[in-house]
């Protein structure tokens, strides 16, 4: 632009040109979609906060604070102590085939890195765990190392579980005061509220849970729902007075838990939820 055609900055036209150029430059700097110096939303793999990772990936099934979800409670010190961080990492990464638990690890098709899965496992054990949870007595293993016997499992279920879940496992009511003839954990007192229990042998339910999940429920309980853990049997004295009767109180051993799981699992069907043959 020659001197003859350059706008005079002191003239109205000159100021108009200068202002228009400033607005154009400012508009380009703040154009929609233009990346800023730092991303406002971090990339998925950059999220390393336990609370955010749990809320985004776990809370829908395991509950907002690790409790009262459709799946097993993770804010359960007994479960966390028995499972341990390594098992929690493994299950989170690989999932449980044939159940509602999907794999979250990138190596298995999920969206989380190994670092994020480790943060989840360590966060659960540090925030919700309790190192003293298993010091009272010996405890069963997280996973069984022996096969279960369904017939023996039915007998053990009748002894330990029928009180609340019904003799055939189809559900019942956990009374506030158990009958004198039952073998029940001493923690169940006169003030324990009644709880309605669902069927444990419903094929649709069994299709959603693995044998390991059944074992974990038995071992760790669902204490927020009034379901005691294994220690009510294992750590109990050999006898306790209930309704003015002295009742022998045998301990639930690891093999009995395995047998109970085998009996429950024996009720699975190949096509749960489908139309079954009608009996005449």
N, C-alpha and C positions, 0 to 999 in steps of 0.2 A: 504494500500500500504506500503510495507516494505521499509526500508532505502535503500535496494539494488535496488528497482524498482522505487523509487521516482525520478522524473526528477530534474536535477540540474538547478535551476533558472538562473545560470550564463551561462549555455550552450545554444546554439541556440535552441535545442529541448525544453528546459525549458521555454525560452521566448515565443516560439510558443504556448506552452500549456497555459501559462498565458494569452496571447493575445486572444487566441480562447475562453477562459472562459469569458474574459471581453466582447468580442463581443456578446457571447451568452446571457449574463446577460442583456446587453444593448438592444439587440433585443427583449428579453422578456418584458422589461419594456415599449417598444414602439410598441408592437405587434398590428397589425391592429385589430380594434374592441375592444381593451382593454380599459375600462373606465378610464378616467383621474381623477384627484382629484375633478374636477368640470365639469359637462356636458357642452359641447360647445353650444348645442341647448336646451333651456329650454323645459320642458314638456308643452303641450298646456294649461293646467290649471294654469301654472305659469306665463303666459304672462299677465302682468297687466298694460301695457303702452297703453294709449288711441289711439295713432296714429297707433300702430301696430294692435290693436284689430279692429279698424275701417277699416284699409286697408285690413285686412284678411277676414272680415265678412260682411262689409256694402258697401264698395266703388263700387263694381260691379254693384249694382242697384241704389244706391243713389248718385253716383258721387264721384270722387277722393277727392274733398274737400267739400263734402256735397251738391254739386250743379251739375246741368246739367246731371243727371242720368235718367234712365228710370222711376224710382220711384220718389216719392215726395222729394223735396229738404229738407234736414235736417238742412242745414246752413241758416235757415230762422228764424229770431228773432220772427216774429209774430207766426209762427207755434209752435216754441219751448215754447213761453210764454203761448199759449192757451192749448197745449197738456200737458205740464209740465213733469217733470222727471218721475213721477210715471206712467203715461200712456205710456211713451216711454219704460220704463222698462217692463211693462206688455206686450205690443205688441211685443217687442223684444224677450221676453222669450217664449210666447205662440204662436206667429205668428198670421196670419189671415187665418182661414180655407177657402178654396175655392178660394184663390188668390195665387199670386206668392210669397207672404211673408211667409217663413217657420218659424217654431219655432227654436230658438237658445238656449233656456234653456235646461240644461241636464234633468230636470224633464219632459220635453216634447219631448225628443229624440234628442235634439241638442247637441252642443259641448261646450257651455259656462257655466261657473258657475254663481251663483247669484252675486258674487263679480265682475266678469268681466262685466256682464250686467249693474250693477250699475255704473261701471267706464265708460262705453260707454254713458249712459244717463247723468251722471254728466259732462262728458267731452263735450258733445254736448251743454248742456245748459251754461256751463261756457265759452267755447271758441267761440261759434257761437250765443249765446243768448244775449239779451239786455233787462235788467229790465225795461227800459223806453218804450218798444215797445207798451204797451197797456195802457199807462197812459193818452192818449189823450182823450179817451171816453170809454163808456161801450162797452163790446165786447160779441159776442155770445159764448155759451158753446162749449167745444170740441166735445161733443156728444149730440145728440138730445134726449130729454126726452118725446117727443110727436110724434105720427104718422104723416106722411106727406100726403098731398092731391095732387095727380098727376095733377088734373085739375087746381088747384090753382098754382101748380108749373109751368105748361106750361105758364100761364099768367105772372108769375113773371119772367120766363126765357125770354119771349118776351120783357119785360120791361128792364131787366138789362143785359141780356147775348146775345140776338140776334144780337146786333150791331157787335160783333166780331165772334160769333159762328154760325151765320145763324139763320133764323127764325125757322127752324125745327131742329136745333142742328147738322146738317150734316157738318158743317164747313163753313168757310168764310175767309174774310180778315179784319184784324183790321186796318182800314185806318189811315194814318197819320193825317188826319183832318176829324173828324166825321161829318155826316150830321146834319143839324140844327134841325131836328125833333127828334133826338135820345136823350135818357137819358143816359148820360155817366159820368164817374167820372171826376172831374175837373182836375185831374192830367194829363189827356191825352191832350197834347197840339199840336200845329202845328208841333212841331219838333219830335213828337213821331213817330218812324219808323213803317211802315206797317208790320204786322205779319200774316202769313198764318196759320190758325187754322184748326185742323183736326176734324173729327166727334166725338162728345161726345156720340152719341147713337149707335155707331157701336157695334154689339153684341160681337165681338172678343175683343174689348177694354173693354167693360163692364164686360166680363168674367174674366178680370185680376185685376179689382179693386173692392173694397168693397164699400158699401154705406158710411162708415166712411171716406174712402179715397176721395170719391167725395166731401163730406162735407169739408174735410181738404183743398182740392184744392180751393174750393170756398172761404173759410174763410181766408186761408193764402196766396193764389195766388202762382204764379211761377214768382216772380219778376225778376229773372235773364233772363227770356224769355219774359219779357214785360207784363206779366199777373198780374194786380194789385190785391191787397188783399181787403178784405171786408171793410177796413177802408175808402177806397175811396168813399164809399157810406155812411157808418154810421157816419163818422166824418166830412162829407162835409157840407157846409152851405145849407140852404133850397133852395137856388137858385144860379145859376151861369150863366154868360153871355158867350154864345158860338155862334160864327158866327153871332154876332149882334142880337141874340135873347135871351130873358129871359126864362129859362126853369125851371120848377118846378123839384126839385130833392128830391124825397122821400127816406127815409132811408131803407136799407135792414134790416129786423128784423130777429130774430132767426127762427121764424116759416116759413118765406119765403124761407130761406135757406133749411130748412127741406123739404118743398114742392118741391123745385127745384130738390133736390136729389131724391125724390120719383118719379118725372116725368122722370128723366133720367133713374132711375133703372127700370121703367116700360118697357123699351125697351130691357131688357135682354131676351135672348132666352134659351131654355133648352139645345140645342145642338149647341153652337156657333162654327163656322168654318166648320160645316158639309154641305153636299150638300143639298140644299133646293129644295122644289117642284118647278118645272118649270111651269110658267104660259103659256098658249097657246098664 
